[in-house]
């Protein structure tokens, strides 16, 4: 399920990392007790790590405000004039009277090596006057709704990104990675240099790695394809290697985990993922804003 990691997920990842490091140290001859102490020392202060995790999460008041927005949306979305479009900013209000989803030209994407990058847009949300952050992630049902029903988009995907554990043999590090839905590659117009892209049958067990990770960790050995490695909290299979220079959402990203999203698994109003879409050739901003407004009205 694509979304913000829970405290439990984060704690499990820390424990998995510590267990792997302790296992490696025991294999080098340390006693179990010494290996456990050394693993914790090598990892650093677990308490500080958990504090930083808490600092990165939305405040409870923000989460409560999000629930309030969802209730307001359900109550007010049928009100005449509630859903509005501002062509200048390409914003459509659906969160509350002052809550808006903005469709903004993804200027930061333009310098990157994507085909027709001027047709890529990032879908963001704002709710001026609320306790929510100035910019926050759209609700996930919009991703599924737009994907299934938009006539003006050539593709759309959702993703989250962060830093998590990667282990290959005795080497264990936390590296920058992302969890995109599989339609990322087609939407951006990119293909792997080696191997294949994730497919639905892979579930969340497949990863694609960057050229930099392939070079630094595996010496560009093509035998990396098909092998399983510990990623974040479970074993994943490498199915592809991206070409040199590819990086998303930043050039530092080294690995992409396949992330299926099913409508049945989505909590109503759940946020936590960024959305990026590709508009069809010739589609104007006014047309896109009008369609997204109409589609947003259809969500129950």
C-alpha positions in Angstrom: 0.0 0.0 0.0 1.4 3.3 -1.1 1.5 5.9 1.7 3.4 7.3 4.6 5.3 4.8 6.7 3.9 4.1 10.1 5.9 4.2 13.4 5.6 0.4 13.5 7.0 0.1 10.0 9.9 2.3 10.9 10.7 0.4 14.1 10.5 -2.9 12.3 13.0 -1.6 9.7 15.4 -0.5 12.4 15.2 -4.0 14.1 15.7 -5.7 10.7 18.7 -3.6 10.1 20.2 -4.3 13.5 19.5 -8.1 13.1 21.3 -8.1 9.7 24.3 -6.3 11.0 24.5 -8.5 14.1 24.3 -11.6 11.8 27.2 -10.2 9.7 29.3 -9.6 12.8 28.6 -13.1 14.2 29.7 -14.6 10.9 33.0 -12.7 11.5 33.5 -14.5 14.8 31.9 -12.2 17.4 29.9 -13.6 20.2 26.1 -13.0 20.0 26.2 -10.4 22.8 29.1 -8.5 21.3 27.6 -8.6 17.9 24.4 -7.1 19.1 26.2 -4.3 20.9 28.4 -3.6 18.0 25.4 -3.6 15.6 23.7 -1.0 17.7 26.9 1.1 17.9 27.4 0.9 14.2 23.8 2.0 13.5 23.9 4.9 15.9 21.4 6.1 18.5 18.1 4.4 17.9 16.3 6.9 20.0 17.5 9.8 17.9 16.5 8.0 14.8 13.0 7.5 16.1 12.9 11.2 17.2 13.8 12.2 13.6 11.1 9.9 12.3 8.5 11.6 14.5 9.8 15.0 13.4 9.2 14.0 9.7 5.6 13.0 10.3 2.6 15.2 10.1 1.4 16.6 13.5 -1.7 15.1 15.0 -3.5 18.4 14.5 -2.6 18.2 10.8 -3.9 14.6 10.5 -7.1 15.7 12.3 -7.4 18.7 9.9 -7.1 16.2 7.1 -10.1 14.2 8.4 -12.0 17.5 8.8 -11.3 18.3 5.2 -12.6 14.9 4.1 -15.8 15.4 6.1 -16.2 18.9 4.6 -15.6 17.6 1.1 -18.3 15.0 1.5 -20.7 17.5 2.9 -20.0 20.4 0.5 -19.0 18.9 -2.8 -22.6 18.9 -4.0 -23.0 22.6 -3.2 -23.3 24.7 -6.4 -20.1 26.5 -7.1 -18.1 24.5 -4.6 -15.8 23.1 -7.2 -14.0 26.0 -8.8 -11.2 26.4 -11.3 -8.7 29.2 -11.5 -7.1 29.0 -14.9 -4.3 31.3 -13.9 -3.1 28.9 -11.2 -4.8 25.8 -12.5 -6.3 25.2 -9.1 -9.5 23.3 -8.4 -11.1 23.4 -5.0 -12.2 20.1 -3.6 -10.9 19.9 0.0 -13.0 22.6 1.7 -14.2 26.0 0.7 -10.6 27.2 0.8 -9.0 23.7 0.1 -7.5 23.4 -3.4 -5.8 20.8 -5.5 -3.4 22.6 -7.9 -2.2 21.3 -11.2 1.2 23.0 -11.6 3.6 22.8 -14.5 6.5 20.6 -13.2 9.2 23.1 -14.0 11.7 21.1 -12.0 11.2 18.2 -14.4 12.1 20.1 -17.5 15.9 19.9 -17.3 15.7 16.1 -16.9 16.0 13.7 -19.8 12.4 12.9 -20.3 10.6 12.8 -23.6 8.3 15.9 -24.1 9.0 17.0 -20.5 6.9 20.1 -21.0 3.8 17.8 -20.9 4.6 16.5 -17.4 2.6 18.0 -14.6 2.8 17.5 -10.8 -0.5 17.4 -8.9 -0.3 19.0 -5.5 -2.7 20.1 -2.8 -3.1 23.2 -0.7 -5.6 24.3 1.9 -5.1 28.0 2.7 -6.5 28.9 6.1 -6.4 25.4 7.5 -3.9 23.7 9.8 -2.6 21.6 6.9 0.9 22.3 5.5 1.1 24.9 2.8 1.6 22.0 0.3 0.5 18.4 0.9 0.0 15.3 -1.1 -3.3 14.6 -2.9 -5.7 11.9 -1.7 -5.0 8.5 -3.3 -8.4 7.9 -4.7 -7.7 10.8 -7.0 -4.8 8.9 -8.5 -7.0 5.9 -9.3 -9.9 8.0 -10.4 -7.8 10.1 -12.8 -6.0 7.0 -14.1 -9.2 5.2 -14.9 -11.3 8.1 -16.3 -9.2 10.9 -17.6 -9.4 11.4 -21.4 -6.7 14.1 -21.4 -3.8 12.2 -19.7 -1.4 9.9 -21.4 -0.3 8.6 -18.0 -0.2 9.2 -14.3 1.7 7.7 -11.4 2.0 8.0 -7.6 5.2 7.7 -5.6 6.8 8.3 -2.2 10.5 8.6 -1.6 12.9 8.4 1.2 16.0 6.6 2.6 15.9 3.0 3.6 18.0 -0.1 4.1 19.7 -2.0 1.2 21.8 -5.1 1.8 23.9 -7.0 -0.7 26.1 -9.7 0.8 27.9 -8.2 3.8 27.4 -4.6 2.7 24.5 -2.9 4.4 23.7 0.8 3.9 20.8 3.2 4.0 20.3 4.6 0.5 17.9 7.0 -1.2 15.1 5.2 -3.0 11.5 5.6 -4.1 8.3 3.6 -4.1 6.5 4.4 -7.4 3.5 2.8 -9.0 4.6 0.8 -12.1 3.2 3.4 -14.5 6.0 5.8 -13.6 8.2 4.5 -16.4 5.7 4.8 -19.2 4.6 8.2 -17.9 8.1 9.6 -17.9 8.9 7.8 -21.2 11.9 5.8 -19.9 13.1 2.3 -20.3 15.8 0.2 -18.5 19.2 -0.2 -20.0 19.3 -3.8 -18.8 16.5 -6.2 -17.9 12.9 -5.3 -17.8 10.4 -3.1 -15.9 8.1 -4.3 -13.1 4.8 -5.8 -14.0 1.6 -6.4 -12.0 2.5 -10.0 -11.4 5.6 -8.9 -9.5 3.5 -7.4 -6.7 5.8 -5.4 -4.4 8.7 -7.9 -4.8 10.5 -6.3 -7.7 13.1 -3.4 -7.8 14.8 -1.5 -10.5 18.2 -0.1 -9.7 20.1 2.9 -10.9 23.2 2.8 -13.1 25.2 4.3 -10.2 24.1 1.6 -7.7 24.8 -1.1 -10.3 28.4 0.3 -10.8 29.2 1.0 -7.2 27.8 -2.1 -5.6 28.0 -4.7 -8.4 30.8 -3.6 -10.7 28.2 -3.5 -13.6 27.9 -7.3 -13.4 24.8 -8.3 -15.5 24.3 -11.3 -13.3 22.6 -8.9 -10.8 19.4 -9.4 -12.7 17.1 -12.0 -11.1 19.0 -11.9 -7.8 17.2 -11.2 -4.5 18.4 -8.6 -2.0 17.2 -7.1 1.3 15.4 -3.8 0.6 13.8 -1.8 3.4 12.0 -4.6 5.3 12.0 -7.7 3.0 13.7 -9.5 0.1 13.2 -8.0 -3.4 14.3 -9.2 -6.8 16.3 -6.9 -9.2 14.5 -7.0 -12.5 16.1 -4.0 -14.3 18.9 -1.4 -14.4 18.1 2.2 -15.5 20.4 4.0 -18.0 23.1 6.4 -16.8 21.7 9.8 -15.8 18.3 8.7 -14.9 17.1 9.8 -11.5 13.6 10.3 -10.1 12.4 12.2 -8.1 16.0 13.4 -7.6 19.2 12.4 -9.2 20.3 10.8 -5.8 17.7 8.1 -6.1 19.4 4.7 -6.4 16.5 2.2 -6.4 12.8 2.0 -7.2 10.5 -0.5 -5.5 7.4 -1.8 -7.4 4.4 -0.6 -5.5 0.9 -1.8 -6.5 -2.1 0.3 -5.5 -5.6 -1.2 -5.4 -8.7 0.9 -4.9 -10.0 -1.5 -2.3 -6.9 -0.9 -0.2 -7.2 2.9 -0.2 -8.6 4.6 2.9 -11.0 7.4 1.9 -9.1 10.7 1.9 -5.7 9.1 2.5 -2.8 11.3 1.4 0.9 10.7 1.5 1.9 10.2 -2.1 2.9 12.6 -4.8 1.2 12.5 -8.2 2.9 13.2 -11.6 1.0 13.0 -14.9 1.6 13.4 -18.6 -1.0 15.4 -20.6 -1.8 14.4 -24.2 -0.3 16.5 -26.9 -2.3 19.6 -27.6 -4.2 19.7 -24.4 -4.5 23.2 -22.9 -4.3 24.1 -19.3 -7.9 25.2 -19.3 -9.0 21.8 -20.7 -7.0 19.9 -18.1 -8.3 21.9 -15.2 -11.9 21.6 -16.4 -11.6 17.8 -16.7 -10.0 17.3 -13.3 -12.7 19.5 -11.8 -15.4 17.3 -13.4 -13.7 14.0 -12.4 -13.2 15.2 -8.8 -17.0 15.9 -8.5 -17.6 12.2 -9.3 -15.8 10.8 -6.2 -18.5 9.7 -3.7 
